[in-house]
């Protein structure tokens, strides 16, 4: 879906500005669906647990929407393509929220050890780095040469089916992984508690660290979305640097540094605190990307090439690797902080009841 803007403009024929506006607006819709689905998850405690039904429903919803979007959108009448695209995208956001809400809330049942929780980020960031590097290489160095252009319906068809199959395997592994802990005794205090929107508001209103985490995570998510968008990568490597194939090569180069940064970063976060690790990685990310901006503005980006290992290439690779690594680390460290907030809230609630 990071490539959906390029597909909508290059294959379906929708306007670039309009598509970008729709995608941006959908993120606002995502903000509305998050608390609703979060409340729904809170109220769920059935035969198949709290989280597994939403994990499966999210995968099936997103798969259905992606198939319709990438295989049928260009076949509908011109006048209906825009509303059809918007409708599918909004439904996709709901399926996406099913799974991402579980990604955040499900961590609270896996472990309550503050030193273990950052370990989730180690695996999350490492596996994400492997899959994103693989996807970048697959797209830039295999699919684009195979089909001759990024604006190819056949390219997106093959790409879509590959990702759906891979996502299905990963969803199944995640369901198996949480199965043992997805039961009532691991939910909060182990007692059924009625949750409503008023309770959510009271938590947001009275928890200053949570407010800061929401703001920090939201702005970082915006940066993450921009930094990994396919249009941005095409503009950076294909237009500014002039070699889109370099993106696939760098995606492979990023793999090992990302894993190393993830391992050492999450270990330091486990030792000194996740908050300190998050703040440090965010600052490093901003510094690195500011350096890339200055390098591209003040230097000659067309000199960036693996066949020309001069200052521009070395400086760009260094800043891009560091920026990508610590940006991914900061995003990964958000997740273990969320169950910490959960522990604090239900522990405080339990203490107040005892008093």
Order of alpha helices (4+ residues) and beta strands (2+ residues): alpha-alpha-alpha-alpha-alpha-alpha-alpha-alpha-alpha-alpha-alpha-alpha-alpha-alpha
